[in-house]
């Protein structure tokens, strides 16, 4: 069954898409990541979140290098 989790460390889980609502979470206000695991480990969502974080890092790297070109 599809669910949505926060990958910021707060452990937030929702049955519907949304954003993290935990004020103390580093991902507060960021989109929850879809997950369809059945074991509660959320490994597929964590992998998606890791890929997204890598993509954001690469985009930031590209943006900072544009000024040098």
CHARMM internal coordinates of N, CA and C (Angstrom, degrees):
IC EDIT
DIST 1 N 1 CA 1.4512
DIST 1 CA 1 C 1.5278
ANGL 1 N 1 CA 1 C 109.54
DIST 1 C 2 N 1.3186
ANGL 1 CA 1 C 2 N 116.05
DIHE 1 N 1 CA 1 C 2 N 131.39
DIST 2 N 2 CA 1.4567
ANGL 1 C 2 N 2 CA 119.82
DIHE 1 CA 1 C 2 N 2 CA -179.02
DIST 2 CA 2 C 1.5188
ANGL 2 N 2 CA 2 C 110.91
DIHE 1 C 2 N 2 CA 2 C -69.78
DIST 2 C 3 N 1.3115
ANGL 2 CA 2 C 3 N 115.04
DIHE 2 N 2 CA 2 C 3 N 137.94
DIST 3 N 3 CA 1.4516
ANGL 2 C 3 N 3 CA 122.56
DIHE 2 CA 2 C 3 N 3 CA 174.48
DIST 3 CA 3 C 1.5294
ANGL 3 N 3 CA 3 C 106.92
DIHE 2 C 3 N 3 CA 3 C -144.42
DIST 3 C 4 N 1.3059
ANGL 3 CA 3 C 4 N 116.84
DIHE 3 N 3 CA 3 C 4 N 175.58
DIST 4 N 4 CA 1.4557
ANGL 3 C 4 N 4 CA 121.59
DIHE 3 CA 3 C 4 N 4 CA -174.79
DIST 4 CA 4 C 1.5155
ANGL 4 N 4 CA 4 C 108.23
DIHE 3 C 4 N 4 CA 4 C -130.87
DIST 4 C 5 N 1.3354
ANGL 4 CA 4 C 5 N 115.60
DIHE 4 N 4 CA 4 C 5 N 132.40
DIST 5 N 5 CA 1.4523
ANGL 4 C 5 N 5 CA 119.21
DIHE 4 CA 4 C 5 N 5 CA -176.38
DIST 5 CA 5 C 1.5224
ANGL 5 N 5 CA 5 C 111.53
DIHE 4 C 5 N 5 CA 5 C -125.09
DIST 5 C 6 N 1.3194
ANGL 5 CA 5 C 6 N 114.19
DIHE 5 N 5 CA 5 C 6 N 156.61
DIST 6 N 6 CA 1.4573
ANGL 5 C 6 N 6 CA 120.52
DIHE 5 CA 5 C 6 N 6 CA 171.34
DIST 6 CA 6 C 1.5188
ANGL 6 N 6 CA 6 C 107.14
DIHE 5 C 6 N 6 CA 6 C -92.89
DIST 6 C 7 N 1.3050
ANGL 6 CA 6 C 7 N 116.94
DIHE 6 N 6 CA 6 C 7 N 134.35
DIST 7 N 7 CA 1.4554
ANGL 6 C 7 N 7 CA 121.23
DIHE 6 CA 6 C 7 N 7 CA 179.67
DIST 7 CA 7 C 1.5211
ANGL 7 N 7 CA 7 C 111.50
DIHE 6 C 7 N 7 CA 7 C -103.26
DIST 7 C 8 N 1.3269
ANGL 7 CA 7 C 8 N 115.96
DIHE 7 N 7 CA 7 C 8 N 17.13
DIST 8 N 8 CA 1.4559
ANGL 7 C 8 N 8 CA 120.33
DIHE 7 CA 7 C 8 N 8 CA -179.73
DIST 8 CA 8 C 1.5136
ANGL 8 N 8 CA 8 C 114.86
DIHE 7 C 8 N 8 CA 8 C -88.24
DIST 8 C 9 N 1.3287
ANGL 8 CA 8 C 9 N 117.29
DIHE 8 N 8 CA 8 C 9 N -1.18
DIST 9 N 9 CA 1.4482
ANGL 8 C 9 N 9 CA 119.85
DIHE 8 CA 8 C 9 N 9 CA 176.71
DIST 9 CA 9 C 1.5185
ANGL 9 N 9 CA 9 C 115.06
DIHE 8 C 9 N 9 CA 9 C 105.98
DIST 9 C 10 N 1.3213
ANGL 9 CA 9 C 10 N 118.13
DIHE 9 N 9 CA 9 C 10 N -7.71
DIST 10 N 10 CA 1.4676
ANGL 9 C 10 N 10 CA 120.06
DIHE 9 CA 9 C 10 N 10 CA -177.95
DIST 10 CA 10 C 1.5259
ANGL 10 N 10 CA 10 C 112.27
DIHE 9 C 10 N 10 CA 10 C -82.05
DIST 10 C 11 N 1.3341
ANGL 10 CA 10 C 11 N 117.16
DIHE 10 N 10 CA 10 C 11 N -17.69
DIST 11 N 11 CA 1.4592
ANGL 10 C 11 N 11 CA 120.91
DIHE 10 CA 10 C 11 N 11 CA 179.35
DIST 11 CA 11 C 1.5147
ANGL 11 N 11 CA 11 C 113.97
DIHE 10 C 11 N 11 CA 11 C 82.78
DIST 11 C 12 N 1.3319
ANGL 11 CA 11 C 12 N 117.70
DIHE 11 N 11 CA 11 C 12 N 14.39
DIST 12 N 12 CA 1.4605
ANGL 11 C 12 N 12 CA 121.33
DIHE 11 CA 11 C 12 N 12 CA -179.02
DIST 12 CA 12 C 1.5179
ANGL 12 N 12 CA 12 C 112.87
DIHE 11 C 12 N 12 CA 12 C -64.25
DIST 12 C 13 N 1.3358
ANGL 12 CA 12 C 13 N 116.01
DIHE 12 N 12 CA 12 C 13 N 134.70
DIST 13 N 13 CA 1.4678
ANGL 12 C 13 N 13 CA 122.96
DIHE 12 CA 12 C 13 N 13 CA 178.04
DIST 13 CA 13 C 1.5194
ANGL 13 N 13 CA 13 C 107.99
DIHE 12 C 13 N 13 CA 13 C -134.80
DIST 13 C 14 N 1.3398
ANGL 13 CA 13 C 14 N 116.08
DIHE 13 N 13 CA 13 C 14 N 139.00
DIST 14 N 14 CA 1.4580
ANGL 13 C 14 N 14 CA 121.20
DIHE 13 CA 13 C 14 N 14 CA 178.93
DIST 14 CA 14 C 1.5198
ANGL 14 N 14 CA 14 C 109.56
DIHE 13 C 14 N 14 CA 14 C -138.31
DIST 14 C 15 N 1.3068
ANGL 14 CA 14 C 15 N 116.05
DIHE 14 N 14 CA 14 C 15 N 152.13
DIST 15 N 15 CA 1.4510
ANGL 14 C 15 N 15 CA 121.05
DIHE 14 CA 14 C 15 N 15 CA 174.84
DIST 15 CA 15 C 1.5117
ANGL 15 N 15 CA 15 C 112.61
DIHE 14 C 15 N 15 CA 15 C -85.14
DIST 15 C 16 N 1.3309
ANGL 15 CA 15 C 16 N 116.83
DIHE 15 N 15 CA 15 C 16 N -6.68
DIST 16 N 16 CA 1.4649
ANGL 15 C 16 N 16 CA 121.54
DIHE 15 CA 15 C 16 N 16 CA -179.34
DIST 16 CA 16 C 1.5288
ANGL 16 N 16 CA 16 C 109.62
DIHE 15 C 16 N 16 CA 16 C -131.92
DIST 16 C 17 N 1.3265
ANGL 16 CA 16 C 17 N 117.30
DIHE 16 N 16 CA 16 C 17 N 154.20
DIST 17 N 17 CA 1.4652
ANGL 16 C 17 N 17 CA 119.95
DIHE 16 CA 16 C 17 N 17 CA 177.22
DIST 17 CA 17 C 1.5224
ANGL 17 N 17 CA 17 C 110.61
DIHE 16 C 17 N 17 CA 17 C -60.88
DIST 17 C 18 N 1.3006
ANGL 17 CA 17 C 18 N 116.20
DIHE 17 N 17 CA 17 C 18 N 153.07
DIST 18 N 18 CA 1.4588
ANGL 17 C 18 N 18 CA 120.65
DIHE 17 CA 17 C 18 N 18 CA 177.82
DIST 18 CA 18 C 1.5113
ANGL 18 N 18 CA 18 C 109.92
DIHE 17 C 18 N 18 CA 18 C 173.83
DIST 18 C 19 N 1.3125
ANGL 18 CA 18 C 19 N 115.16
DIHE 18 N 18 CA 18 C 19 N -157.59
DIST 19 N 19 CA 1.4585
ANGL 18 C 19 N 19 CA 121.52
DIHE 18 CA 18 C 19 N 19 CA 178.80
DIST 19 CA 19 C 1.5217
ANGL 19 N 19 CA 19 C 108.83
DIHE 18 C 19 N 19 CA 19 C -123.12
DIST 19 C 20 N 1.3232
ANGL 19 CA 19 C 20 N 116.16
DIHE 19 N 19 CA 19 C 20 N 161.24
DIST 20 N 20 CA 1.4576
ANGL 19 C 20 N 20 CA 120.80
DIHE 19 CA 19 C 20 N 20 CA 178.38
DIST 20 CA 20 C 1.5275
ANGL 20 N 20 CA 20 C 109.19
DIHE 19 C 20 N 20 CA 20 C -65.80
DIST 20 C 21 N 1.3162
ANGL 20 CA 20 C 21 N 115.78
DIHE 20 N 20 CA 20 C 21 N 130.77
DIST 21 N 21 CA 1.4592
ANGL 20 C 21 N 21 CA 121.92
DIHE 20 CA 20 C 21 N 21 CA -177.84
DIST 21 CA 21 C 1.5321
ANGL 21 N 21 CA 21 C 113.32
DIHE 20 C 21 N 21 CA 21 C -101.30
DIST 21 C 22 N 1.3341
ANGL 21 CA 21 C 22 N 118.05
DIHE 21 N 21 CA 21 C 22 N -6.18
DIST 22 N 22 CA 1.4645
ANGL 21 C 22 N 22 CA 121.81
DIHE 21 CA 21 C 22 N 22 CA -175.83
DIST 22 CA 22 C 1.5304
ANGL 22 N 22 CA 22 C 110.18
DIHE 21 C 22 N 22 CA 22 C -77.80
DIST 22 C 23 N 1.3270
ANGL 22 CA 22 C 23 N 116.53
DIHE 22 N 22 CA 22 C 23 N 113.21
DIST 23 N 23 CA 1.4632
ANGL 22 C 23 N 23 CA 121.28
DIHE 22 CA 22 C 23 N 23 CA -176.81
DIST 23 CA 23 C 1.5242
ANGL 23 N 23 CA 23 C 113.39
DIHE 22 C 23 N 23 CA 23 C -56.43
DIST 23 C 24 N 1.3169
ANGL 23 CA 23 C 24 N 117.35
DIHE 23 N 23 CA 23 C 24 N -35.59
DIST 24 N 24 CA 1.4598
ANGL 23 C 24 N 24 CA 120.53
DIHE 23 CA 23 C 24 N 24 CA -175.59
DIST 24 CA 24 C 1.5326
ANGL 24 N 24 CA 24 C 113.80
DIHE 23 C 24 N 24 CA 24 C -86.00
DIST 24 C 25 N 1.3243
ANGL 24 CA 24 C 25 N 117.66
DIHE 24 N 24 CA 24 C 25 N -2.06
DIST 25 N 25 CA 1.4607
ANGL 24 C 25 N 25 CA 121.19
DIHE 24 CA 24 C 25 N 25 CA -178.24
DIST 25 CA 25 C 1.5281
ANGL 25 N 25 CA 25 C 110.72
DIHE 24 C 25 N 25 CA 25 C -81.46
DIST 25 C 26 N 1.3301
ANGL 25 CA 25 C 26 N 117.60
DIHE 25 N 25 CA 25 C 26 N 138.92
DIST 26 N 26 CA 1.4684
ANGL 25 C 26 N 26 CA 120.00
DIHE 25 CA 25 C 26 N 26 CA 176.37
DIST 26 CA 26 C 1.5310
ANGL 26 N 26 CA 26 C 113.16
DIHE 25 C 26 N 26 CA 26 C -61.82
DIST 26 C 27 N 1.3385
ANGL 26 CA 26 C 27 N 117.35
DIHE 26 N 26 CA 26 C 27 N -20.03
DIST 27 N 27 CA 1.4679
ANGL 26 C 27 N 27 CA 121.47
DIHE 26 CA 26 C 27 N 27 CA 179.15
DIST 27 CA 27 C 1.5195
ANGL 27 N 27 CA 27 C 112.19
DIHE 26 C 27 N 27 CA 27 C -101.49
DIST 27 C 28 N 1.3233
ANGL 27 CA 27 C 28 N 117.84
DIHE 27 N 27 CA 27 C 28 N 17.85
DIST 28 N 28 CA 1.4621
ANGL 27 C 28 N 28 CA 121.30
DIHE 27 CA 27 C 28 N 28 CA 179.01
DIST 28 CA 28 C 1.5299
ANGL 28 N 28 CA 28 C 109.62
DIHE 27 C 28 N 28 CA 28 C -53.32
DIST 28 C 29 N 1.3289
ANGL 28 CA 28 C 29 N 115.93
DIHE 28 N 28 CA 28 C 29 N 127.41
DIST 29 N 29 CA 1.4549
ANGL 28 C 29 N 29 CA 121.10
DIHE 28 CA 28 C 29 N 29 CA 179.34
DIST 29 CA 29 C 1.5222
ANGL 29 N 29 CA 29 C 114.39
DIHE 28 C 29 N 29 CA 29 C 86.02
DIST 29 C 30 N 1.3273
ANGL 29 CA 29 C 30 N 117.68
DIHE 29 N 29 CA 29 C 30 N -6.52
DIST 30 N 30 CA 1.4644
ANGL 29 C 30 N 30 CA 120.56
DIHE 29 CA 29 C 30 N 30 CA 178.53
DIST 30 CA 30 C 1.5192
ANGL 30 N 30 CA 30 C 109.56
DIHE 29 C 30 N 30 CA 30 C -89.72
DIST 30 C 31 N 1.3432
ANGL 30 CA 30 C 31 N 115.88
DIHE 30 N 30 CA 30 C 31 N 154.67
DIST 31 N 31 CA 1.4609
ANGL 30 C 31 N 31 CA 121.49
DIHE 30 CA 30 C 31 N 31 CA -178.89
DIST 31 CA 31 C 1.5219
ANGL 31 N 31 CA 31 C 111.75
DIHE 30 C 31 N 31 CA 31 C -59.97
DIST 31 C 32 N 1.3271
ANGL 31 CA 31 C 32 N 115.61
DIHE 31 N 31 CA 31 C 32 N 140.64
DIST 32 N 32 CA 1.4510
ANGL 31 C 32 N 32 CA 121.31
DIHE 31 CA 31 C 32 N 32 CA 170.57
DIST 32 CA 32 C 1.5224
ANGL 32 N 32 CA 32 C 107.92
DIHE 31 C 32 N 32 CA 32 C -74.06
DIST 32 C 33 N 1.3233
ANGL 32 CA 32 C 33 N 117.33
DIHE 32 N 32 CA 32 C 33 N 152.57
DIST 33 N 33 CA 1.4606
ANGL 32 C 33 N 33 CA 123.39
DIHE 32 CA 32 C 33 N 33 CA -176.60
DIST 33 CA 33 C 1.5240
ANGL 33 N 33 CA 33 C 108.85
DIHE 32 C 33 N 33 CA 33 C -101.64
DIST 33 C 34 N 1.3366
ANGL 33 CA 33 C 34 N 116.92
DIHE 33 N 33 CA 33 C 34 N 132.33
DIST 34 N 34 CA 1.4688
ANGL 33 C 34 N 34 CA 119.54
DIHE 33 CA 33 C 34 N 34 CA -179.85
DIST 34 CA 34 C 1.5211
ANGL 34 N 34 CA 34 C 110.13
DIHE 33 C 34 N 34 CA 34 C -69.71
DIST 34 C 35 N 1.3247
ANGL 34 CA 34 C 35 N 115.05
DIHE 34 N 34 CA 34 C 35 N 146.21
DIST 35 N 35 CA 1.4486
ANGL 34 C 35 N 35 CA 122.15
DIHE 34 CA 34 C 35 N 35 CA -178.61
DIST 35 CA 35 C 1.5213
ANGL 35 N 35 CA 35 C 107.67
DIHE 34 C 35 N 35 CA 35 C -147.65
DIST 35 C 36 N 1.3058
ANGL 35 CA 35 C 36 N 116.85
DIHE 35 N 35 CA 35 C 36 N 143.38
DIST 36 N 36 CA 1.4644
ANGL 35 C 36 N 36 CA 120.14
DIHE 35 CA 35 C 36 N 36 CA 178.50
DIST 36 CA 36 C 1.5228
ANGL 36 N 36 CA 36 C 111.47
DIHE 35 C 36 N 36 CA 36 C -128.84
DIST 36 C 37 N 1.3385
ANGL 36 CA 36 C 37 N 116.13
DIHE 36 N 36 CA 36 C 37 N 26.81
DIST 37 N 37 CA 1.4544
ANGL 36 C 37 N 37 CA 119.70
DIHE 36 CA 36 C 37 N 37 CA 179.89
DIST 37 CA 37 C 1.5292
ANGL 37 N 37 CA 37 C 110.72
DIHE 36 C 37 N 37 CA 37 C -68.73
DIST 37 C 38 N 1.3077
ANGL 37 CA 37 C 38 N 115.12
DIHE 37 N 37 CA 37 C 38 N 156.66
DIST 38 N 38 CA 1.4598
ANGL 37 C 38 N 38 CA 120.89
DIHE 37 CA 37 C 38 N 38 CA 175.82
DIST 38 CA 38 C 1.5205
ANGL 38 N 38 CA 38 C 111.88
DIHE 37 C 38 N 38 CA 38 C -111.86
DIST 38 C 39 N 1.3373
ANGL 38 CA 38 C 39 N 117.07
DIHE 38 N 38 CA 38 C 39 N -4.64
DIST 39 N 39 CA 1.4593
ANGL 38 C 39 N 39 CA 120.34
DIHE 38 CA 38 C 39 N 39 CA -174.85
DIST 39 CA 39 C 1.5283
ANGL 39 N 39 CA 39 C 114.24
DIHE 38 C 39 N 39 CA 39 C -104.15
DIST 39 C 40 N 1.3285
ANGL 39 CA 39 C 40 N 117.29
DIHE 39 N 39 CA 39 C 40 N -2.37
DIST 40 N 40 CA 1.4571
ANGL 39 C 40 N 40 CA 120.68
DIHE 39 CA 39 C 40 N 40 CA 179.79
DIST 40 CA 40 C 1.5156
ANGL 40 N 40 CA 40 C 114.69
DIHE 39 C 40 N 40 CA 40 C 78.57
DIST 40 C 41 N 1.3260
ANGL 40 CA 40 C 41 N 117.06
DIHE 40 N 40 CA 40 C 41 N 3.51
DIST 41 N 41 CA 1.4655
ANGL 40 C 41 N 41 CA 120.98
DIHE 40 CA 40 C 41 N 41 CA -179.98
DIST 41 CA 41 C 1.5282
ANGL 41 N 41 CA 41 C 112.38
DIHE 40 C 41 N 41 CA 41 C -85.13
DIST 41 C 42 N 1.3117
ANGL 41 CA 41 C 42 N 117.58
DIHE 41 N 41 CA 41 C 42 N -22.28
DIST 42 N 42 CA 1.4702
ANGL 41 C 42 N 42 CA 124.37
DIHE 41 CA 41 C 42 N 42 CA 178.12
DIST 42 CA 42 C 1.5237
ANGL 42 N 42 CA 42 C 112.52
DIHE 41 C 42 N 42 CA 42 C 57.69
DIST 42 C 43 N 1.3240
ANGL 42 CA 42 C 43 N 117.74
DIHE 42 N 42 CA 42 C 43 N 30.62
DIST 43 N 43 CA 1.4634
ANGL 42 C 43 N 43 CA 120.15
DIHE 42 CA 42 C 43 N 43 CA -176.14
DIST 43 CA 43 C 1.5188
ANGL 43 N 43 CA 43 C 112.50
DIHE 42 C 43 N 43 CA 43 C -64.23
DIST 43 C 44 N 1.3379
ANGL 43 CA 43 C 44 N 119.38
DIHE 43 N 43 CA 43 C 44 N -34.68
DIST 44 N 44 CA 1.4624
ANGL 43 C 44 N 44 CA 119.64
DIHE 43 CA 43 C 44 N 44 CA 179.50
DIST 44 CA 44 C 1.5273
ANGL 44 N 44 CA 44 C 110.64
DIHE 43 C 44 N 44 CA 44 C -68.83
DIST 44 C 45 N 1.3148
ANGL 44 CA 44 C 45 N 118.32
DIHE 44 N 44 CA 44 C 45 N -37.55
DIST 45 N 45 CA 1.4667
ANGL 44 C 45 N 45 CA 120.97
DIHE 44 CA 44 C 45 N 45 CA 178.52
DIST 45 CA 45 C 1.5127
ANGL 45 N 45 CA 45 C 110.94
DIHE 44 C 45 N 45 CA 45 C -70.40
DIST 45 C 46 N 1.3234
ANGL 45 CA 45 C 46 N 117.40
DIHE 45 N 45 CA 45 C 46 N -38.12
DIST 46 N 46 CA 1.4604
ANGL 45 C 46 N 46 CA 120.43
DIHE 45 CA 45 C 46 N 46 CA 179.13
DIST 46 CA 46 C 1.5154
ANGL 46 N 46 CA 46 C 110.28
DIHE 45 C 46 N 46 CA 46 C -64.50
DIST 46 C 47 N 1.3243
ANGL 46 CA 46 C 47 N 116.82
DIHE 46 N 46 CA 46 C 47 N -38.46
DIST 47 N 47 CA 1.4556
ANGL 46 C 47 N 47 CA 120.17
DIHE 46 CA 46 C 47 N 47 CA 177.32
DIST 47 CA 47 C 1.5264
ANGL 47 N 47 CA 47 C 110.19
DIHE 46 C 47 N 47 CA 47 C -64.39
DIST 47 C 48 N 1.3377
ANGL 47 CA 47 C 48 N 117.38
DIHE 47 N 47 CA 47 C 48 N -43.20
DIST 48 N 48 CA 1.4679
ANGL 47 C 48 N 48 CA 120.80
DIHE 47 CA 47 C 48 N 48 CA 176.99
DIST 48 CA 48 C 1.5241
ANGL 48 N 48 CA 48 C 110.46
DIHE 47 C 48 N 48 CA 48 C -59.62
DIST 48 C 49 N 1.3314
ANGL 48 CA 48 C 49 N 116.55
DIHE 48 N 48 CA 48 C 49 N -42.67
DIST 49 N 49 CA 1.4591
ANGL 48 C 49 N 49 CA 120.47
DIHE 48 CA 48 C 49 N 49 CA -178.71
DIST 49 CA 49 C 1.5247
ANGL 49 N 49 CA 49 C 111.07
DIHE 48 C 49 N 49 CA 49 C -66.89
DIST 49 C 50 N 1.3243
ANGL 49 CA 49 C 50 N 117.20
DIHE 49 N 49 CA 49 C 50 N -38.48
DIST 50 N 50 CA 1.4555
ANGL 49 C 50 N 50 CA 120.40
DIHE 49 CA 49 C 50 N 50 CA 177.98
DIST 50 CA 50 C 1.5227
ANGL 50 N 50 CA 50 C 110.66
DIHE 49 C 50 N 50 CA 50 C -64.35
DIST 50 C 51 N 1.3180
ANGL 50 CA 50 C 51 N 116.80
DIHE 50 N 50 CA 50 C 51 N -41.82
DIST 51 N 51 CA 1.4667
ANGL 50 C 51 N 51 CA 120.49
DIHE 50 CA 50 C 51 N 51 CA 177.99
DIST 51 CA 51 C 1.5256
ANGL 51 N 51 CA 51 C 111.02
DIHE 50 C 51 N 51 CA 51 C -63.78
DIST 51 C 52 N 1.3211
ANGL 51 CA 51 C 52 N 116.64
DIHE 51 N 51 CA 51 C 52 N -41.37
DIST 52 N 52 CA 1.4683
ANGL 51 C 52 N 52 CA 120.45
DIHE 51 CA 51 C 52 N 52 CA 178.86
DIST 52 CA 52 C 1.5225
ANGL 52 N 52 CA 52 C 110.62
DIHE 51 C 52 N 52 CA 52 C -64.66
DIST 52 C 53 N 1.3289
ANGL 52 CA 52 C 53 N 117.54
DIHE 52 N 52 CA 52 C 53 N -41.37
DIST 53 N 53 CA 1.4636
ANGL 52 C 53 N 53 CA 120.71
DIHE 52 CA 52 C 53 N 53 CA 178.26
DIST 53 CA 53 C 1.5172
ANGL 53 N 53 CA 53 C 110.76
DIHE 52 C 53 N 53 CA 53 C -63.05
DIST 53 C 54 N 1.3238
ANGL 53 CA 53 C 54 N 116.73
DIHE 53 N 53 CA 53 C 54 N -40.54
DIST 54 N 54 CA 1.4591
ANGL 53 C 54 N 54 CA 120.89
DIHE 53 CA 53 C 54 N 54 CA 177.74
DIST 54 CA 54 C 1.5242
ANGL 54 N 54 CA 54 C 110.32
DIHE 53 C 54 N 54 CA 54 C -63.81
DIST 54 C 55 N 1.3280
ANGL 54 CA 54 C 55 N 116.63
DIHE 54 N 54 CA 54 C 55 N -42.43
DIST 55 N 55 CA 1.4615
ANGL 54 C 55 N 55 CA 121.39
DIHE 54 CA 54 C 55 N 55 CA 179.03
DIST 55 CA 55 C 1.5344
ANGL 55 N 55 CA 55 C 110.16
DIHE 54 C 55 N 55 CA 55 C -61.13
DIST 55 C 56 N 1.3315
ANGL 55 CA 55 C 56 N 117.20
DIHE 55 N 55 CA 55 C 56 N -43.48
DIST 56 N 56 CA 1.4674
ANGL 55 C 56 N 56 CA 120.93
DIHE 55 CA 55 C 56 N 56 CA 179.55
DIST 56 CA 56 C 1.5225
ANGL 56 N 56 CA 56 C 110.58
DIHE 55 C 56 N 56 CA 56 C -63.83
DIST 56 C 57 N 1.3330
ANGL 56 CA 56 C 57 N 116.74
DIHE 56 N 56 CA 56 C 57 N -39.89
DIST 57 N 57 CA 1.4623
ANGL 56 C 57 N 57 CA 121.06
DIHE 56 CA 56 C 57 N 57 CA 179.00
DIST 57 CA 57 C 1.5231
ANGL 57 N 57 CA 57 C 110.32
DIHE 56 C 57 N 57 CA 57 C -64.13
DIST 57 C 58 N 1.3268
ANGL 57 CA 57 C 58 N 116.58
DIHE 57 N 57 CA 57 C 58 N -43.50
DIST 58 N 58 CA 1.4640
ANGL 57 C 58 N 58 CA 120.52
DIHE 57 CA 57 C 58 N 58 CA 179.40
DIST 58 CA 58 C 1.5246
ANGL 58 N 58 CA 58 C 110.83
DIHE 57 C 58 N 58 CA 58 C -64.51
DIST 58 C 59 N 1.3390
ANGL 58 CA 58 C 59 N 117.38
DIHE 58 N 58 CA 58 C 59 N -39.73
DIST 59 N 59 CA 1.4587
ANGL 58 C 59 N 59 CA 120.29
DIHE 58 CA 58 C 59 N 59 CA 179.09
DIST 59 CA 59 C 1.5253
ANGL 59 N 59 CA 59 C 110.35
DIHE 58 C 59 N 59 CA 59 C -64.98
DIST 59 C 60 N 1.3190
ANGL 59 CA 59 C 60 N 117.06
DIHE 59 N 59 CA 59 C 60 N -40.05
DIST 60 N 60 CA 1.4644
ANGL 59 C 60 N 60 CA 121.04
DIHE 59 CA 59 C 60 N 60 CA 177.44
DIST 60 CA 60 C 1.5076
ANGL 60 N 60 CA 60 C 111.34
DIHE 59 C 60 N 60 CA 60 C -64.22
DIST 60 C 61 N 1.3291
ANGL 60 CA 60 C 61 N 116.57
DIHE 60 N 60 CA 60 C 61 N -38.41
DIST 61 N 61 CA 1.4570
ANGL 60 C 61 N 61 CA 121.72
DIHE 60 CA 60 C 61 N 61 CA 177.84
DIST 61 CA 61 C 1.5237
ANGL 61 N 61 CA 61 C 109.94
DIHE 60 C 61 N 61 CA 61 C -64.14
DIST 61 C 62 N 1.3279
ANGL 61 CA 61 C 62 N 116.58
DIHE 61 N 61 CA 61 C 62 N -43.81
DIST 62 N 62 CA 1.4646
ANGL 61 C 62 N 62 CA 120.67
DIHE 61 CA 61 C 62 N 62 CA 179.20
DIST 62 CA 62 C 1.5297
ANGL 62 N 62 CA 62 C 110.39
DIHE 61 C 62 N 62 CA 62 C -63.67
DIST 62 C 63 N 1.3265
ANGL 62 CA 62 C 63 N 118.07
DIHE 62 N 62 CA 62 C 63 N -41.06
DIST 63 N 63 CA 1.4551
ANGL 62 C 63 N 63 CA 121.71
DIHE 62 CA 62 C 63 N 63 CA -179.55
DIST 63 CA 63 C 1.5289
ANGL 63 N 63 CA 63 C 111.41
DIHE 62 C 63 N 63 CA 63 C -64.02
DIST 63 C 64 N 1.3264
ANGL 63 CA 63 C 64 N 118.73
DIHE 63 N 63 CA 63 C 64 N -40.06
DIST 64 N 64 CA 1.4523
ANGL 63 C 64 N 64 CA 120.42
DIHE 63 CA 63 C 64 N 64 CA -179.12
DIST 64 CA 64 C 1.5168
ANGL 64 N 64 CA 64 C 111.33
DIHE 63 C 64 N 64 CA 64 C -71.52
DIST 64 C 65 N 1.3091
ANGL 64 CA 64 C 65 N 118.08
DIHE 64 N 64 CA 64 C 65 N -29.25
DIST 65 N 65 CA 1.4569
ANGL 64 C 65 N 65 CA 120.94
DIHE 64 CA 64 C 65 N 65 CA 179.07
DIST 65 CA 65 C 1.5173
ANGL 65 N 65 CA 65 C 113.19
DIHE 64 C 65 N 65 CA 65 C -79.86
DIST 65 C 66 N 1.3179
ANGL 65 CA 65 C 66 N 118.24
DIHE 65 N 65 CA 65 C 66 N -16.08
DIST 66 N 66 CA 1.4611
ANGL 65 C 66 N 66 CA 120.35
DIHE 65 CA 65 C 66 N 66 CA 178.00
DIST 66 CA 66 C 1.5237
ANGL 66 N 66 CA 66 C 111.56
DIHE 65 C 66 N 66 CA 66 C -64.36
DIST 66 C 67 N 1.3410
ANGL 66 CA 66 C 67 N 116.08
DIHE 66 N 66 CA 66 C 67 N -33.28
DIST 67 N 67 CA 1.4434
ANGL 66 C 67 N 67 CA 120.23
DIHE 66 CA 66 C 67 N 67 CA -179.47
DIST 67 CA 67 C 1.5209
ANGL 67 N 67 CA 67 C 111.42
DIHE 66 C 67 N 67 CA 67 C -68.16
DIST 67 C 68 N 1.3285
ANGL 67 CA 67 C 68 N 117.02
DIHE 67 N 67 CA 67 C 68 N -27.43
DIST 68 N 68 CA 1.4545
ANGL 67 C 68 N 68 CA 121.25
DIHE 67 CA 67 C 68 N 68 CA -178.21
DIST 68 CA 68 C 1.5195
ANGL 68 N 68 CA 68 C 112.20
DIHE 67 C 68 N 68 CA 68 C -82.50
DIST 68 C 69 N 1.3182
ANGL 68 CA 68 C 69 N 117.71
DIHE 68 N 68 CA 68 C 69 N -17.44
DIST 69 N 69 CA 1.4621
ANGL 68 C 69 N 69 CA 120.67
DIHE 68 CA 68 C 69 N 69 CA -175.40
DIST 69 CA 69 C 1.5068
ANGL 69 N 69 CA 69 C 112.45
DIHE 68 C 69 N 69 CA 69 C -77.46
END
COOR INIT
IC SEED 1 N 1 CA 1 C
IC BUILD
